[in-house]
Amino acid sequence: MNKAVAVLAAGFALLAPSAHAAVTFDFIFDDGRPKSVSNDGLVVTGTDGAAISFRWTQATGLVSLGRKQILGGGGEPNISADGTRIAFGIGAVDSSYTTWGLWNQGSGWQELMPPTPPGGGTVDGTYGSSYDISGDGTTVVGLYNRPGQGNRAHAAKWTQATGVVDLGGMLSGQAGRANGVNHNGSVIVGWVEAPTGNWRPAAWVNGSMVLLTEFDGTVSIAGAGEARATSSNGDIIVGFSSDPDSHQRAASMWRRTDGVFGPTEILGWVDGSTPEYGLNLPYAVSDNGEIIVGYCSFDGSPFASTGFIWTPNTGVIDVNQWLANNGVLVDPNFTIQTLSAMTPDGTKIFGFGQMLTPPYTRRAFRITNPPPVGVAPATPAARIELFAPIPNPSSSAIRMDFALPTATNADLSVFDVSGRRLTTLVHGEQPAGRKSVTWDGRKASGDRVPPGLYFARLVTPQGSVLRRIVRMD
């Protein structure tokens, strides 16, 4: 299915079809990006507009944790199962470096480096980046920097007993990173660089590295990818892997049976993803493996992105279409950009997006997804279509065809790469069927746009579709 943006008025959602109890969507705060959630769904961590971590609850609102990364930086803030510990990169008190940090409720930040593993040190002022914390709060994982000619950053973990240690399996000139860890720290997932430079999905199980894909960089990109997250017990790993047939960077899964991880399961990709350039990256998997959420970039650009949901019944589906299928329709001026966190039972999903109208506020949201009640699945909503512009690229007028399955309100507008609306081509009630419009390459003011990349977006209450436009001299 093409990109569909189902949008919701804050605090309002329609009842879902009879296959589920009501699926709901609500905005929870502005100007922050949720990245991780406690097991009960009541405590959220993420980053604000200044890339400083925060802790949010319904009672306290968004509370900044301070210690902005001073030099270098990166990584992701993540939270323990009980919501009392958060791991993220922090700046030194004297602003001389950035390092791994562990925040404890009641005592605040603890610096985890230095000391570093042998060969470790600062690169561009940072000791490394942390990416996850175990559910029990005892293990932090990420990468540490290794300065010196020919050295690369290596995947690492921290515990109170060991400090930061190299996870192993990487050579001096080979990079690696740990992205996720299970509840007790026994399974760590991430990637290890191949000799040709591509990332390969990898796991460290009780200290031993396991490569999750076969890889032959001399033949194709098959096997390239990364492992991103794992279930609480470590038996299910999700990430992306390059599909050898379509060359899509597809959402993928690896399951452990009798202590051994099986072959790569290609789960699929959101319709409209561009082979080799698009990315379908899972960020969380439920403990029963029945629901996965993540991020889709259709062509590798951050502007053309959405969140996705995978279930055995739906496959990989744009979250906006999934919401529409479950009876949730809302404000077309909000676009979902990613789904970034989920409770282990799969009932609370968190993400963020952006308003398409000034001042373009970033908004965090929560989807509540009650378990199915055991009746027939919902009938998928009919699709809207926005066909490829003709000609494209172009220095003259282009034609855009679109199709509506039913009569509905529709808005077809052109945006620049920063998300600013340049002109509106269609607005208001439209009959069902296929129609054509033209764009002459001008803004609403009449000024001609400069050469470059633009986006046409068709928005209806049932969702939206986006197409790229390249203007030439």
Residue pairs with C-beta under 8 A, 6 or more apart in sequence:
1 270
1 271
1 272
1 317
1 318
1 321
1 383
2 271
2 272
2 318
2 383
2 384
2 385
2 386
2 465
3 270
3 271
3 272
3 298
3 304
3 306
3 318
3 320
3 463
3 464
3 465
3 466
4 318
4 320
4 321
4 324
4 383
4 384
4 462
4 463
4 464
4 465
5 306
5 320
5 332
5 334
5 335
5 336
5 459
5 463
5 464
6 319
6 320
6 321
6 323
6 324
6 328
6 329
6 330
6 462
6 463
7 320
7 329
7 330
7 331
7 332
7 333
7 334
7 335
7 336
8 25
8 26
8 323
8 328
8 329
8 330
8 331
8 334
8 365
9 330
9 331
10 26
10 27
11 26
11 27
12 330
13 22
13 23
13 24
13 25
13 26
13 327
13 328
13 330
14 327
14 328
14 329
15 22
15 327
16 22
16 23
16 326
16 327
16 328
16 378
17 325
17 326
17 327
17 378
17 379
18 373
18 375
18 376
18 378
19 372
19 373
19 375
19 376
19 377
19 378
20 326
20 369
20 370
20 371
20 372
20 373
20 378
21 370
21 371
21 373
22 327
22 370
23 323
23 326
23 327
23 328
23 367
23 368
23 369
23 370
24 328
24 367
24 368
25 323
25 328
25 330
25 365
25 366
25 367
25 368
26 365
26 366
26 368
27 363
27 364
27 365
28 34
28 44
28 56
28 58
28 350
28 364
28 365
28 366
29 56
29 61
29 62
29 363
29 364
30 361
30 362
30 363
30 364
31 48
31 49
31 62
31 361
31 362
32 46
32 47
32 48
32 49
32 54
32 56
32 62
32 352
32 362
32 364
33 46
33 47
33 48
33 340
33 352
33 362
33 364
34 44
34 45
34 46
34 56
34 340
34 341
34 350
34 351
34 352
34 364
35 45
35 46
35 47
35 76
35 77
35 78
35 340
35 341
36 44
36 45
36 46
36 76
36 77
36 78
36 79
36 86
36 132
36 340
36 341
37 43
37 44
37 45
37 79
37 341
37 342
37 343
37 348
37 350
38 44
38 79
38 80
38 81
38 82
38 83
38 343
39 81
39 82
39 135
39 343
39 344
40 83
40 343
41 343
41 347
41 348
41 366
42 57
42 58
42 83
43 55
43 56
43 57
43 79
43 83
44 55
44 56
44 57
44 79
44 341
44 350
44 364
45 53
45 54
45 55
45 56
45 77
45 78
45 79
45 86
45 88
46 53
46 54
46 56
46 77
46 340
46 364
47 53
47 54
47 77
47 88
48 54
48 62
48 64
49 362
50 68
51 68
51 69
51 73
52 64
52 65
52 66
52 67
52 68
53 64
53 65
53 67
53 77
53 86
53 88
53 90
53 103
54 62
54 63
54 64
54 65
55 62
55 63
55 65
55 79
55 83
55 86
55 103
56 62
56 63
57 83
65 86
65 88
65 103
65 109
66 109
67 90
67 91
67 101
67 109
68 90
68 91
69 89
69 90
69 91
69 98
69 126
70 91
70 92
70 95
70 96
70 97
70 98
70 125
71 91
71 97
71 98
71 122
71 124
71 125
71 126
72 98
72 122
72 123
72 124
72 125
72 126
72 129
73 89
73 98
73 126
73 129
74 89
74 126
74 129
75 88
75 89
75 129
75 130
75 131
75 142
76 88
76 130
76 131
76 132
77 86
77 87
77 88
78 86
78 87
78 88
78 130
78 131
78 132
78 133
79 85
79 86
79 133
80 86
80 133
80 134
80 135
80 136
80 137
81 135
81 136
81 137
81 183
81 232
82 137
83 105
84 104
84 105
84 137
85 102
85 103
85 104
85 105
85 133
85 137
86 102
86 103
86 133
87 100
87 101
87 102
87 103
87 130
87 132
87 133
87 140
88 101
88 103
88 130
89 98
89 99
89 100
89 101
89 126
89 129
89 130
90 98
90 99
90 100
90 101
90 109
90 111
91 97
91 98
92 98
92 99
92 111
96 125
97 122
97 125
97 126
97 127
98 125
98 126
98 127
99 111
99 112
99 113
99 114
99 126
99 127
99 128
100 111
100 112
100 113
100 127
100 128
100 129
100 130
100 140
100 142
100 158
100 164
101 109
101 110
101 111
101 112
101 130
102 109
102 110
102 112
102 133
102 140
102 158
103 109
103 110
104 110
112 130
112 140
112 158
112 163
112 164
113 120
113 127
113 128
113 144
113 163
113 164
114 120
114 127
115 163
115 164
116 127
116 144
116 164
117 144
117 154
117 156
117 164
117 165
117 166
118 166
119 146
119 148
119 151
120 127
120 128
120 144
120 145
120 146
120 164
121 127
121 145
121 146
121 147
122 145
122 147
123 145
123 146
123 147
123 153
126 145
127 144
127 145
128 142
128 143
128 144
128 145
128 153
128 156
128 164
129 142
129 143
130 140
130 141
130 142
130 158
131 141
131 142
131 143
131 177
131 178
131 179
131 180
131 190
132 140
132 141
132 142
132 178
132 179
132 180
132 181
133 139
133 140
133 141
133 181
134 140
134 181
134 182
134 183
134 184
134 185
135 182
135 183
135 184
135 232
136 183
136 184
136 185
138 159
138 160
138 184
138 185
139 157
139 158
139 159
139 181
139 184
139 185
139 188
140 157
140 158
140 159
141 155
141 156
141 157
141 158
141 178
141 179
141 180
141 181
141 188
141 190
142 155
142 156
142 177
142 178
143 153
143 154
143 155
143 156
143 175
143 176
143 177
143 178
144 153
144 154
144 156
144 164
144 166
145 153
146 152
146 153
146 154
146 172
150 172
150 173
151 172
151 173
152 170
152 172
152 173
152 174
152 175
152 176
152 193
153 175
153 176
153 177
154 166
154 167
154 170
154 175
154 176
155 166
155 167
155 169
155 170
155 176
155 177
155 178
155 188
155 190
155 192
155 202
155 204
156 164
156 165
156 166
156 167
156 178
157 164
157 165
157 167
157 178
157 181
157 185
157 188
157 204
158 164
158 165
159 185
167 176
167 178
167 188
167 204
167 207
167 209
168 204
168 207
168 209
169 176
169 192
169 202
169 204
169 209
170 176
170 192
170 193
174 192
174 193
174 195
175 192
175 193
176 190
176 191
176 192
176 193
176 202
177 190
177 191
177 226
178 188
178 189
178 190
178 204
179 189
179 190
179 191
179 226
179 227
179 228
179 229
179 239
180 188
180 189
180 190
180 227
180 228
180 229
180 230
181 187
181 188
181 189
181 230
182 188
182 230
182 231
182 232
182 233
182 234
183 232
183 233
183 234
186 205
186 206
186 234
187 203
187 204
187 205
187 206
187 230
187 234
187 237
188 203
188 204
189 201
189 202
189 203
189 204
189 227
189 228
189 229
189 230
189 237
189 239
190 202
190 203
190 204
190 226
190 227
191 199
191 200
191 201
191 202
191 225
191 226
191 227
191 239
192 199
192 200
192 202
192 209
192 211
193 199
193 200
194 200
194 215
194 217
194 224
195 217
196 217
196 218
197 217
198 215
198 217
198 221
198 223
198 224
199 224
199 225
199 226
200 211
200 212
200 213
200 215
200 223
200 224
200 225
200 226
201 211
201 212
201 213
201 225
201 226
201 227
201 237
201 239
201 241
201 252
201 254
201 264
202 209
202 210
202 211
202 212
202 227
203 209
203 210
203 212
203 227
203 230
203 237
203 254
203 261
204 210
205 234
210 261
212 227
212 237
212 254
212 261
212 264
213 222
213 223
213 224
213 225
213 241
213 264
214 222
214 223
215 222
215 223
215 224
216 222
216 223
217 224
220 242
220 244
220 247
221 242
221 247
221 276
222 242
222 243
222 244
223 241
223 242
223 244
223 264
224 241
224 242
225 239
225 240
225 241
225 242
225 249
225 252
226 239
226 240
226 281
227 237
227 238
227 239
227 254
228 238
228 239
228 240
228 281
228 282
228 283
228 294
229 237
229 238
229 239
229 282
229 283
229 284
229 285
230 236
230 237
230 238
230 285
231 237
231 285
231 286
231 287
231 289
231 344
232 287
232 344
233 287
234 256
235 255
235 256
236 253
236 254
236 255
236 256
236 285
236 287
236 289
237 253
237 254
237 255
237 256
237 261
237 285
238 251
238 252
238 253
238 254
238 282
238 284
238 285
238 292
238 294
239 252
239 281
239 282
240 249
240 250
240 251
240 252
240 279
240 280
240 281
240 282
241 249
241 250
241 252
241 264
241 266
242 248
242 249
242 250
242 276
243 249
243 250
243 266
246 275
247 275
247 276
248 269
248 273
248 275
248 276
248 278
248 280
249 269
249 273
249 276
249 278
249 279
249 280
249 281
250 266
250 267
250 268
250 269
250 280
250 316
251 266
251 267
251 268
251 269
251 280
251 281
251 282
251 292
251 294
251 308
251 310
251 316
252 264
252 265
252 266
252 267
252 282
253 264
253 265
253 267
253 285
253 289
253 292
254 261
254 262
254 263
254 264
254 265
255 261
255 262
255 265
255 289
256 262
267 292
267 310
267 315
267 316
268 280
268 310
268 315
268 316
269 278
269 280
269 296
269 316
270 278
270 280
270 296
270 298
270 306
270 308
270 316
270 317
270 318
271 318
272 278
272 298
272 465
272 466
273 279
273 280
273 296
273 298
273 299
274 298
274 299
274 300
277 299
277 300
278 296
278 297
278 298
278 299
278 300
279 295
279 296
279 297
279 300
280 294
280 295
280 296
280 308
280 316
281 294
281 295
281 296
282 292
282 293
282 294
282 310
283 293
283 294
283 295
283 338
283 339
283 340
283 341
283 342
284 292
284 293
284 294
284 339
284 340
284 341
284 342
285 291
285 292
285 342
286 292
286 342
286 344
286 345
286 346
287 344
287 345
287 346
288 346
290 311
290 312
290 346
291 309
291 310
291 311
291 342
291 346
291 369
292 309
292 310
292 311
293 307
293 308
293 309
293 310
293 319
293 339
293 340
293 341
293 342
293 349
293 351
294 307
294 308
294 310
294 338
294 339
295 305
295 306
295 307
295 308
295 337
295 338
295 339
295 340
296 305
296 306
296 307
296 308
296 318
297 304
297 305
298 304
298 305
298 306
298 466
299 468
301 417
301 453
302 337
303 417
303 418
303 419
303 455
304 455
304 466
304 468
305 337
305 338
306 318
306 319
306 320
306 335
306 336
306 337
306 338
307 318
307 319
307 320
307 336
307 337
307 338
307 339
307 340
307 351
308 316
308 317
308 318
308 319
308 339
309 316
309 317
309 319
309 322
309 339
309 349
310 316
310 317
313 377
314 322
318 463
319 336
319 339
319 351
319 367
320 336
320 463
320 464
321 380
321 381
321 383
321 463
323 329
323 367
324 381
324 462
324 463
325 378
325 379
325 380
325 381
326 378
327 378
329 461
329 462
332 411
332 459
332 460
332 461
332 464
333 355
333 356
333 357
334 353
334 354
334 355
334 356
334 363
335 353
335 354
335 356
335 464
336 351
336 352
336 353
336 365
337 351
337 352
337 353
337 354
338 351
338 352
338 353
339 349
339 350
339 351
339 367
340 350
340 351
340 352
341 349
341 350
341 351
342 348
342 349
342 350
343 349
346 369
347 368
347 369
347 370
347 371
348 366
348 367
348 368
348 369
349 366
349 367
349 368
349 369
350 364
350 365
350 366
350 367
351 364
351 365
351 367
352 362
352 363
352 364
352 365
353 362
353 363
353 365
354 360
354 361
354 362
354 363
354 419
355 361
355 362
355 363
356 415
356 419
356 421
356 457
357 421
360 419
381 462
381 463
382 405
382 406
382 462
383 405
383 463
384 402
384 403
384 404
384 405
384 410
384 458
384 460
384 462
384 463
384 464
384 465
385 402
385 403
385 465
386 400
386 401
386 402
386 412
386 456
386 457
386 458
386 465
386 466
386 467
387 400
387 401
387 402
387 403
387 467
388 467
389 398
389 399
389 400
389 439
389 456
389 467
389 469
390 398
390 399
390 400
391 398
392 398
392 468
392 469
392 470
393 470
393 471
393 472
394 441
394 469
394 470
394 471
394 472
395 441
395 471
395 472
395 473
396 440
396 441
397 438
397 439
397 440
397 441
398 438
398 439
398 441
398 469
399 436
399 437
399 438
400 412
400 425
400 436
400 437
400 438
400 439
400 456
400 467
401 434
401 435
401 436
402 410
402 412
402 426
402 434
402 435
402 437
402 458
402 465
403 433
403 434
403 435
404 410
404 430
404 431
404 432
404 433
404 435
404 460
405 432
405 462
406 432
407 429
407 430
407 431
407 432
408 429
408 430
408 432
408 460
408 461
408 462
409 428
409 429
409 430
409 460
409 461
410 426
410 427
410 428
410 429
410 430
410 458
410 459
410 460
411 424
411 426
411 427
411 458
411 459
411 460
412 424
412 425
412 426
412 427
412 437
412 456
412 457
412 458
412 459
413 421
413 422
413 423
413 424
413 425
413 427
413 456
413 457
413 459
414 421
414 422
414 423
414 425
414 439
414 454
414 455
414 456
414 469
415 421
415 422
415 454
415 455
415 456
415 457
416 422
416 449
416 452
416 454
416 455
417 452
417 453
417 454
417 455
422 443
422 444
422 449
422 454
423 439
423 442
423 443
423 444
424 444
425 437
425 439
425 456
426 435
426 437
426 458
439 456
439 469
441 448
441 449
441 471
442 448
442 449
443 449
449 471
450 471
451 471
451 472
451 473
452 470
452 471
453 468
453 469
453 470
453 471
454 468
454 469
454 470
454 471
455 466
455 467
455 468
455 469
456 466
456 467
456 469
457 464
457 465
457 466
457 467
458 464
458 465
458 466
